[in-house]
Amino acid sequence: MTDTPIAVVTGASSGIGAASARRLAADGFHVIATARRAERLTALVARIEAAGGRATAVVTDVTDDASVRALAEAVPGPVTLLVNNAGGALGLDPVESGAVADWQRMYDTNVLGTLRVTQALLPALEASGAGTIVVIGSTAAFTPYEGGGGYAAAKHAQTALAGTLRLELNGRPVRVIEIDPGMVRTEEFSLTRFDGDAARAEAVYRGVAEPLLAEDIADCVSWVATRPHHVNVDRLVVRPLAQAAQHKVHRTS
């Protein structure tokens, strides 16, 4: 047990997850940073501790039931905050030729990963007396786009999960918040989507003067999580100024 509030962040090895872990540690949380890559988690914890924060690395695969159970057992006390960030996109193929394996993987990570971790940690969140679940979604959760069928379908399902959970937890001391980012430039999101093709990944952001950064979304996570507990920010949609909609992005070149 500890008097320091505990925040669990999934997918913390890079991007929004790593930025959120750093920000929450700076906010005074003891961050339980989870992801599959142990070496990246170790480096993240070292960086947080060097800055005076508290963090613990727990290697977790959100697509594996036993791994998620082990995460729940490793948490040292009641959980104040869970950031369901693990997810991602694979491919940009049309529906008629999309790889079923990619769709399955996206669903298992984005949707069932959120389900597994939330189920496993819900007792600890409720035990805190003032728990918060943050789900990192996407603007793809409400606007489909060509080539994004698998990712949009998974993010739509994740939104349905979050909305249903909020209804079912009504009257209990756990709030559910969804953050839906638009274009965010991180070191791995597009690179993973295009199977390591750096040229295709770079083209996503070409000519966009200021896409969002992982730190911008971490700032949103911090803000919603630190509102008075009676304030529930159901859904926060955040895009860069250059992006008016999924299909409308101002490019300088």
C-alpha positions in Angstrom: 0.0 0.0 0.0 1.1 3.6 -0.7 -0.2 7.1 -0.1 1.0 8.1 -3.5 -1.8 7.7 -6.1 -1.1 5.0 -8.6 -1.6 5.4 -12.4 -1.3 2.4 -14.7 -0.4 3.3 -18.3 -0.6 0.6 -21.0 1.5 0.8 -24.2 4.0 2.9 -22.3 7.1 2.0 -24.3 6.7 4.8 -26.8 4.6 7.6 -28.1 1.5 8.7 -26.2 1.9 6.1 -23.6 5.5 7.1 -22.7 4.6 10.8 -22.8 1.6 10.2 -20.5 3.7 8.1 -18.1 6.3 11.0 -17.8 3.6 13.6 -17.4 1.7 11.7 -14.8 4.8 11.0 -12.8 5.5 14.8 -12.9 2.0 15.3 -11.6 2.8 13.2 -8.5 1.5 9.7 -9.5 3.4 6.5 -9.0 3.3 5.3 -12.6 3.0 1.6 -13.4 4.3 1.6 -16.9 3.3 -1.5 -19.0 4.2 -2.7 -22.5 5.8 -5.7 -24.1 9.3 -4.2 -24.6 11.2 -4.5 -21.3 14.2 -2.5 -22.4 12.1 0.5 -23.3 10.2 0.4 -20.1 13.5 0.2 -18.1 14.7 3.3 -19.9 11.4 5.1 -19.3 11.5 4.3 -15.6 15.1 5.5 -15.4 14.2 8.8 -17.1 11.2 9.4 -14.7 13.2 8.6 -11.6 16.0 10.9 -12.8 13.5 13.7 -12.9 12.4 12.9 -9.4 9.3 10.9 -10.2 8.2 7.4 -9.2 7.7 4.6 -11.7 7.6 0.8 -11.9 8.0 -1.2 -15.1 5.7 -4.3 -15.6 6.1 -6.1 -18.9 2.6 -6.8 -20.1 1.0 -8.1 -23.3 -2.6 -6.8 -23.3 -3.6 -9.5 -25.8 -2.7 -12.2 -23.3 -5.1 -13.1 -20.4 -2.3 -14.5 -18.1 -0.1 -11.5 -18.7 -2.9 -9.1 -17.8 -3.7 -11.1 -14.7 0.0 -10.8 -13.7 -0.2 -7.1 -14.2 -3.1 -6.8 -11.8 -1.3 -8.9 -9.2 1.8 -6.7 -9.5 0.0 -3.4 -8.7 0.9 -2.5 -5.1 -2.4 -1.0 -4.0 -5.7 0.7 -5.0 -5.4 2.3 -8.5 -6.5 5.9 -9.0 -6.0 6.1 -12.7 -5.9 3.6 -15.6 -4.8 4.9 -19.0 -5.8 2.4 -21.7 -3.4 3.5 -24.4 -2.2 0.2 -25.9 -3.4 0.0 -29.5 -2.4 0.9 -33.0 -3.2 0.6 -36.7 -2.0 -1.9 -39.2 -2.1 -1.3 -43.0 -4.1 1.1 -45.1 -5.8 -1.5 -47.4 -9.3 -1.2 -48.7 -12.0 -3.5 -47.2 -12.0 -5.7 -50.3 -8.3 -6.7 -49.8 -7.7 -6.0 -46.1 -5.8 -8.8 -44.3 -8.0 -10.5 -41.8 -5.0 -11.1 -39.5 -4.4 -7.4 -39.3 -8.0 -6.7 -38.5 -7.9 -9.4 -35.8 -4.7 -8.0 -34.3 -6.1 -4.4 -34.2 -9.3 -5.6 -32.6 -7.5 -7.7 -30.0 -5.1 -4.9 -29.0 -7.4 -1.9 -29.2 -10.7 -3.4 -28.0 -10.0 -6.7 -26.2 -6.8 -5.2 -24.7 -8.8 -2.4 -23.2 -11.4 -4.9 -22.0 -8.9 -7.3 -20.4 -7.0 -4.6 -18.5 -10.1 -2.7 -17.4 -11.7 -5.9 -16.1 -8.5 -6.9 -14.3 -8.0 -3.5 -12.6 -11.6 -2.4 -12.0 -11.6 -3.8 -8.4 -8.5 -1.8 -7.6 -9.9 1.3 -9.2 -13.1 1.0 -7.2 -11.1 0.4 -4.0 -9.4 3.8 -4.5 -12.8 5.5 -3.9 -12.2 7.8 -6.8 -11.0 5.9 -9.8 -10.6 7.2 -13.4 -10.4 5.1 -16.6 -9.1 7.0 -19.6 -9.5 5.3 -23.0 -7.2 6.6 -25.8 -9.3 6.3 -28.9 -9.1 8.2 -32.2 -11.1 10.5 -34.4 -11.4 7.2 -36.5 -13.8 6.2 -33.7 -16.5 8.3 -35.3 -15.3 9.1 -38.8 -14.4 6.3 -41.3 -11.9 7.0 -44.1 -10.7 5.1 -47.1 -8.2 2.4 -46.2 -8.9 2.8 -42.5 -11.7 0.2 -42.3 -10.0 -2.2 -39.8 -8.6 0.6 -37.6 -11.9 2.6 -37.7 -13.9 -0.5 -36.9 -11.7 -1.3 -33.9 -11.8 2.3 -32.6 -15.6 2.4 -33.1 -15.8 -0.7 -31.0 -13.5 0.8 -28.3 -15.8 3.8 -28.1 -18.8 1.5 -27.7 -17.0 -0.3 -24.9 -16.2 3.0 -23.1 -19.7 4.4 -23.4 -21.3 1.1 -22.2 -18.9 1.0 -19.3 -19.8 4.5 -18.2 -23.4 3.5 -18.1 -22.8 0.3 -16.2 -20.5 2.1 -13.6 -23.0 4.8 -12.9 -23.4 5.2 -9.2 -20.0 3.7 -8.5 -16.8 5.8 -7.8 -15.2 5.2 -11.2 -15.5 7.7 -14.1 -14.8 6.8 -17.7 -13.2 9.3 -20.1 -12.4 8.9 -23.8 -9.8 11.0 -25.5 -9.9 10.9 -29.3 -6.8 12.4 -31.0 -6.6 13.3 -34.7 -3.2 13.5 -36.4 -0.5 12.9 -33.9 3.1 12.5 -35.0 4.9 9.9 -32.9 8.0 7.9 -33.6 6.2 4.6 -34.3 2.5 4.9 -35.1 2.7 5.3 -38.8 5.9 3.3 -39.1 4.1 0.4 -37.5 1.1 0.9 -39.7 3.2 0.7 -42.9 5.3 -2.3 -41.6 8.5 -0.2 -41.2 8.2 1.7 -44.5 9.7 5.0 -43.5 8.9 6.8 -46.7 5.2 6.0 -46.4 5.2 6.9 -42.7 6.8 10.2 -43.4 4.4 11.0 -46.2 1.5 11.1 -43.7 2.9 14.2 -42.1 4.5 15.9 -45.1 3.6 19.5 -45.4 1.8 19.6 -42.1 3.5 22.4 -40.2 2.5 21.4 -36.7 0.8 18.0 -36.2 0.0 17.1 -32.6 2.8 15.5 -30.6 2.6 12.8 -28.0 3.1 15.4 -25.3 0.0 17.2 -26.4 -2.1 14.1 -25.7 -0.3 13.5 -22.4 -1.3 17.1 -21.5 -4.9 16.1 -22.2 -4.6 12.9 -20.1 -3.2 15.0 -17.2 -6.0 17.6 -17.5 -9.0 15.2 -17.5 -7.5 13.0 -14.8 -6.9 15.8 -12.4 -10.3 17.4 -12.6 -12.3 17.2 -9.4 -13.7 13.6 -9.4 -17.3 14.7 -9.8 -16.4 16.2 -13.2 -16.5 13.6 -15.9 -15.2 14.6 -19.3 -17.0 12.0 -21.3 -15.2 12.6 -24.6 -12.4 15.0 -25.6 -11.7 15.3 -29.3 -8.3 17.0 -30.1 -6.8 17.7 -33.5 -4.0 19.9 -34.8 -5.1 23.3 -36.1 -4.1 22.1 -39.6 -6.7 19.2 -39.5 -10.3 20.3 -39.8 -11.5 16.7 -40.4 -10.2 13.3 -41.3 -10.2 14.2 -45.0 -9.3 17.9 -44.6 -5.7 18.7 -43.7 -3.9 21.9 -44.6 -0.4 21.2 -46.1 2.1 23.8 -46.9 3.7 21.7 -49.7 
